[in-house]
Amino acid sequence: MHSLKRLPMRVLCDQMGREVEVPSQPRRIVSLVPSQTELLFDLGLESEVVGITRFCIYPENWYRSKTRVGGTKDATVERILALKPDLVIGNKEENAQSLIQELESEVAVWMTDVRSVHQAMKMILDLGLITGHEQQARGILEKWDREILEIPTFQPLRSAYLIWNKPLMVAGSDTFIHEMLALGGFENCFSENRDSRYPQTSWSELRRMNPDVLLLSSEPFPFTESHIAAVRKELPFVKVVCVNGELFSWYGSRILRFPAYIRSLRTSLDDISRIHMG
């Protein structure tokens, strides 16, 4: 490792169960995950974060001013190490294993693995503790505890959540998206599929599933209103709506925006139902 390794260190266990020697007070952080980059901003780490990915679009001023080291899958090791980080923050699902393995021989790499709201809360607190911003992290958790009480109990809707087009792919069980769907009163048609967390599907299978609503996510595939007409040709009796993928899949501080969003989304779906009934 480079000279910054001489900072006071401590050994902690990350969310992948790895023992990682991390600085007691990180001074130069590279974040390889957009939702966690936004979290670091909300924790107050303006000067400590020196590198982000090209997908780290929030906050906008960081996107413009921080060094971008590549994408979540293809970040450049040389570019990361040139920033002389003492801590890199990655994620099991978002980042390529080969990238992480190459980096961890040179610098402390803290890995997260978030498949549930509980794990998201733990990740937020862990990063607060690691970076010396525990108070800010606990503030986010306390606000979530208040906000979640504002989510009403909705009438259940059988749903499928599309994340990709050609091939069609959906969010299955054992995913953060699946838990957020449940919070919004959406019963995931693919919750019983244990073969893949993000299974491929087909129009014929979706017709057999007969969901009440098909949710088209804005990411990772950028579904827009322009896709709705084509979907309705395949599923004429199913409600189809575009949804903000960030609010279903970003497990950092953006989660605080979910309660207000889901109330608005469910209201709009109720309006669609009334129009169809009329």
Secondary structure, 3 states (H helix, E strand, C coil): CCHHHHCCEEEEECCCCCEEEEECCCCCEEECCHHHHHHHHHCCCCCCEEEECCCCCCCHHHHHHCEECCCCCCCCHHHHHHCCCCEEEEECCCCCHHHHHHHHCCCCEEEECCCCHHHHHHHHHHHHHHHCCHHHHHHHHHHHHHHHCCCCCCCCEEEEEEEECCCCEECCCCCHHHHHHHHCCEEECCCCCCCCCCCECCHHHHHHHCCCEEEEECCCCCCCHHHHHHHHHHCCCCEEEEECHHHHHCCCHHHHHHHHHHHHHHHHHHHHHHHHHC
